Amino acid sequence: MFRHYEPALPRGQRPVRHLRQWGKRSKNDVPGLQLREEGWEPVGFRSCLYVRSMEQLRTSETRLFASPFTGGVVCMDLDKTEDRFLLAGSADTSLALFDTHTGSETGVATMKPVFTVKRQSIPSAHKFMVSTVAWYPVDTGLFVTGSHDCEVKVWDTNALEVVTSFRLPKKVASVAMSPLAACHSLVAAGCEDTDVRLCDFTSGAVSHVFSGHRDSVWTVAWSSHSEYELLSGDGSGQVRVWDVRRAGCRAVLDQYATQRTAPPSAEEPPPFAAPAKKFRRGGSGSGSMSGSSSAPALLGAEAATAARMKESALRAHTGAVTCVLPCPDGISLLTAGTDGRMRLWDAQYRVNKLVGYEGTHNRALRARQLAVTEDARVVFYPSGSSVNVYEVQTGRMLAALQGAHTESINACVYNPTLRELYTGSNDKTMRVHGLCEPREEAEDEDAEAESCNRGAMGAYG
């Protein structure tokens, strides 16, 4: 039986449908083929197939982690060069490295740690909970860790020793390195003292200190479209944007800003108010504001003070910011807070896109890691002991992964090569979630087709 091909409709006249609405498919039918016949472009077609596949995400029973931790899994990070080595930090002060490419496609594969860093065996290890980990973005020879012992350590992966260490005044909540950096090797660190610090491990010193937050900094992240742009979120719900080449805050995200304005110029320097001249006794008109040349400077200082007060009132969330996640496409930005909201932002204009995500429960007491796919179409959000999977641009929930953990999930990491999701929880375990084919549905369709064929043969026989 041949299909009748209709001419392609213009883009504005194409019917907006989802793949679910096409009903049951036969065994040999290609998903979304009818969409292509109606004139959909390959990009939209690929997007539909990709989102469709994420609906089949399930907890894997054949790929397991052999967890060496005696405390909850707090943080994880996957290397950016090979998408292979998974680094995990625990509340029991230990670290572990896993090779995600181990195991076979058939049978049960248990991924054992390649090495484990514990205080008992390595004296230079952290003394308290490991709160954050980050790979060196160029290769897997170095990685960075932060802990509640107020230290940021740079490790040599091959020698398993500390290359350099930075002593900070407060507990370290988050560290990050820019994946685009070509002119610097700075490690951004957020602490509980409201300051964001940049640690240069080539010199072994803290090179920058950014002040402006009114509460402790919970999370930091580098921009995915500029190697000099840094973002930070604090416990009061404020998200600030910094330019490491300039002093002062570049922008503050406002949850009520929804209209696009002119994007900030990358070459535009921050506002600068000249200091007021000292008052000198004597001289005609020197004691009068109207006749003094310092009057414009004083007015400029007052305007700068008013601008700073206005910035301090802006909030991205009404609760603490638990995650700031720049999307890999460099266009969008995701933030999450303890107000139970996840928000999508325009990274260029820094406005709220007003996308609603249902079921984003969040009562975390520290930062939580979200994960997003490499094309920034799907986001994975830890909500309690489950993970909700959303379509980024529409907010539609694709799947809810439940039953894998018994306590709150602290970290999610997505592997674009294997198309797997890794989660770490307070129940001291790590789990793998992968794509699975709907075998039962396919078997039901095959049985139904076989029964129809037998009925037709009986009618003609």
N, C-alpha and C positions, 0 to 999 in steps of 0.2 A: 504494500500500500504506500503510495507516494503522497507526500505532503504538498499542499498548495502554498507557495511562497508569495506573501503579500508585499507590495512595495514598502520601503522603509518610511516611516513617518518622521516629520521634523521633531527635533528634541523636545519642544514645548508641548507637542501633541501626543507624546508617547505615554501609554498607560503606566502608572506607577504601581507595580505589583511586586510581591515578594515570592521567593521560590516555593514557599509553603502553599501558595494559592493554586499551584498547578495540579494539585492532587497527587495520587500515587503514580509512581513512574514504573515503567517496565524495566526489566533487568538490563537491557541493552540501550536504554535511553540515556543520553548525556544530560546531566543536570544543567539547567539553564539554556538548553539549545533553543527553546522556543523564544527566549529573550533575544538571542542573536538573530533569529529569523525576523523578529519585529524591528530590527535596526539598532539594537543597543551597541554602543561602542565597546571595544575590547577592555578598556579600563573599568567601566562599570560592570561588565560581565565578570572580569576577574575579581572585582570587589565582592560581588554577590556570591561567587563560589567560595571566596576566602571566609566571608562571614558565615556562610552555610557550614563550612567545615568546623568553625569554632563552636557551633552548636553541638557538635559531637565530642566535645572535650570531656574526658572521664578520668577518674583516678586509676592509675595503672596498678595492676596486681602482679605484673611480671617484671617490672623494674622498681627496685627498692633501694633505699639508702640504709647502710649499716651505721647508725648514728652512734658516735663515741661520746656524746655529751651526757653529763649528769645534771645539767640545767637547761633551761629553755633556749631555743635557737632565736637569737635576737636580730641578726643581720646576715645578709648573703650578697654575693656579687659574682657575676660571670664575666670572664675575661672577654675583651672586645676584639682581640686579634683572631682567635680561633673558635670562639663560642664553645669552649670545651671544658675548661677548668672552673669549678665552682668552689668559691671560698665562703666559709661559714664561720660566724662567731657566736659564742654562747655566753650565757649568764654565769657559767662556772669558770670564767676567765680563759677558756681554751679556744683554740682555732683548729679548723680541719679543712683539708683540701680534697676535693673529689674530682675524679675524671669521669665526665658524663658520657664519654664514648666507649666505656667498657660494657661488656655483656654482648649477648647475641640477640637476634630477632626472635629466636625460638627458645622457649623455656624461661625459667625465672632467673633474672640477673640481679645480683646484689652488688651495689657499688660500695666498696670499702674505701676508707680514706687513704689517700696517697701518703699523707703525713698528718700528724696531730701535734700541735704546739700546746704544751701544758706547762704550768709554772713549776711543777715538781721536776720536770726533766730539763727545762730551759730557764735558767734564772732570770734572763732578761725579758721574759714574757710579762704580760700585764698582771697586775695584782688584784684588780677588780673586774667587773663585768665588761666584756668587749661590746661596746655599743654600736660600732660602725666599722665596716671594712670597705676597701676600694682597691681595684687593680690599677696598676700603672697602665695607661691606655696604649702605650707604644708596643710593649711586649709583656710577657708573663714573668720577667725576671725580677720584678719588684711589686710589692703591694703595701698598702698603708692601712693601719688600724688605729682606732681611737677607743679610749676606755674611760671609765669613771675614776680611774686613778690619776686623771688630769694630764695624761700623756698621749701624744701622737707619735707613733713609731713607724718607721720605714724599714721594711724587711727585705732581705735577699732571699728569694724563693729557693735557689739552689743550695745555698749554705745554711739556710734556716737560722739566720742571725740578724740582729738589728743593725742596720747601716747607720741610721741617725735617729735621734729622738728629740722631741720638742716638749718642754715642760710648760703647760698652760696653767693659768690661775684657777680655773674651775673645771668641773666635769665636762668631758668632751661628748657631745651628743651626735655630731655628724661630721664626716669628712668627705671631700669630693675632689676629683681631678678632671680637668677639661679634656674631653676626647678630641678637641680640635686644636689644642695648643701646639704651636710650632715655634713660638718665640719665648716661652716661659715654661717653667716646671714648678708651678705653685700648687700647694695643697690647701684648699679652703677648709677651715675648721670652725664649727659653731659650738659655742660653750654656753654655760648657764649664767655668764656675766654680761649678757646683752651685746657683746661685741663679736664681730666676725673677723677672724685672723687668717692671714695668708702666710703659710710656712713654705720657705724655699729650701728644699732639701739639698740643693747644690751648694748653698752657703751654710746651711745648718742653722738659720736664724729666721725669726718672724719678720717679714719685710713690710707688711701692711696690717693696720688695725682699722676696721670700719665701725664707727659708732653711729647709733641712730635708733636702734631698737629700744623699746621700753620694758621688754620682758626677755626672758632667757631664749636663746636661739635654739630651736628644735631641729631644724633641717637646713641644709645648704645644697645647692646644685648649680652646675655650670650650664650656661645657655648652649643650645644645640646649633645655633647659627652664628655665634661670635665667640672667639676664644677669650675675649676680655670682659664678657658680661657674666656676672654672678648674681644668683638669686638666693634669698634667705627668708625663712619663715620663723616666726617666734610664737611664744605661748599666749600672746594677746590676740592672735589672728591676723597679724600684719605680715605682708610679703613685700620685701624691698628688693629693688634692682640696683646693682652696683656696676660701675665701670672701674676696673682695677687700675686704669691709667689716670684716673682723676679722683680728686677728693670729694667726699660727700655722696649722698644718695642720688641716683639718677631718676628713679621713679618709685612710686608706691601704688600697688594694685588696689583698686576700689571696687567692691562688689556691686556698687550701684552705677558704675560707669559702663554704659552699654552702647554709646554712640561713638563712632570713629571720628577722631580728629586728625590733624596733621601729625604724622609719625615723627618722633624726636630724631633730629639729625645726629648721625654718629660723630660728626666733627664739631658739633656745637658744644662749647665749654660750659660748665655749670655756672650758675649765677654767682657773681662775686660782688660784694659790697665793700667799698673802700672804707678804711677806718676813719673815724671822725678826728679832726685835728684837735689838738689840745687847746684849752681856753687860756688865752694869755691876758694878763691884766694890762690895762692901759691901751692907748690907741683908740682912734675914733672908730666907733661902731664895732669894736672887737667883741664887746659883750652882748651884742644883739644878735638874735637868730636870723633876723631878716637881712642883716648886713654881713653875716658871716659866711665864708665859703664852705664851712662844714655842714651847713643845713642840708644840702642834697645828700651828703654822705649819711647823716643821721636818719633822714627819711628812707634811704636805701637799706640801712641796717634794720629799721623797723619793719620794712616790707619783707626782708629776709626772715626776720623772726616770726612774722605772721605766716609766711609760707611754711616754715618749719612746724608751727603749731597746727596748721591745716593738714600737713602730711602726717603728723602723729595721730590725727583723728581718723584717718582712712583705714579701713579694714577689708581684707579679702574674705575673712570668715569671722563669725561671731564667737568662735572657740579657738583653741590652739591649733596651729597649722602642723599637721602630722606628716605631710609629704608635699614636696614641690618637684614635679616631674616634667621637664621639657620633652616634648615629643621629638622623635628622630627626624621628622620632616622639617623642623625648624620653624613651622608655621603656628603651631598650637602649643599650649602649656596647660597642664593639669595640676590642680591643687586639691588637697583634702584636709578637712579639719574635724575637730571634736564636736562641731555643731551638727554633725551628721550630713554634711554636704560635700559633694565633689563638684568642682567647677572647671569649666573649659574656658580658656582665655586665648585671645588673639595675641601672639607673641610680639608682633610688630606694633600694633596700636595699643596693646595692653588694656583691652576692654573685655568685659564679661560677655560670653556668647549666649548666655541664658539657656544652656542645655540642662535639662533635668534628668537626674539619675535616681531611680527609685530603689530604696532598700540599702542606702549607704550608711548603715549604722556604724558609729565610731565613738568609742569611749576610751580611747587609748591614753595611757599615761606617759608615753614617749613616742618617738617617731615610728611610723610604719611605712614599709616599702610597697609602693604600687609598681606594676609592670605594664608595659605597653608593647605591642608588636612592632616589627621593624618598619612597617608602612603606616603606623599611627592610626590604624583603623579600629583596633580592639584594645581595651584596657581591662586589666585584672585588678579587682579591688578586694582586699581582705576585709571581711565584715564578721567579726567574732571568730568562730571556728569554721567558717565557710568562706568561699571565694566567689564573688559575683563577677560575671563576664559581661561587659557592656560594649555596644557599638559607640565609638567615641563621638561621632558627629551627630547622632540622633538620640543617644541615651537609652536605646532599646536594650533590655537585658536579653542576652543570648543563652546563658546557662548559669547555673548555681551549683558549685562543687561543694557537696556536703558529705559528712561522714568520714572524711580522711583524717581529721584531727579532733581531739576532744577538748582542747583549750584554744585560746585566742591565737590567731596567726599574726606573726610580726613581720614577715617578709615574703615577697613574691618576686621571682626572677623568671623571665621568659627566654627560652633558647630558640632563636630563629632558625638555626641549622636543623635541629632535630624536631622543631615544632613541639616543644614540651614546656610545661610550666612546673617550676619547683617552688615549694612552699616550706617555710619553717615556722614552728609553733612553740608555745610555752609548754607543750606536753613532751618536749625533748626530742621530737621526731622531725624528720624531713620526708616529704612525699613527692612523687612524680605524677603529673597529670598529662596524659597524651591524647591524641586523636584516635578514635576507634570508629570502625564502620558499623552501621546499624545492621548487624547480622540477622537478628531476629526478624526485622522488617523485611529484609531481602528474602529470608526463607519463607515468610508468609506470602510474599508476592509470587515466589516460584511455585508454591503449593497451589495458590489460587489459579495461576496460569495453567498449571498441569491439569487441574480439575476441569477448567473450561475446555481444554483441548480434548479431554476424554469425553466430556458431554457432547461436544460437537461431533466427534467420531461416532459416538453412539447414535446420534440423531440421523447421521447420513448412512449408518451401517444398516 
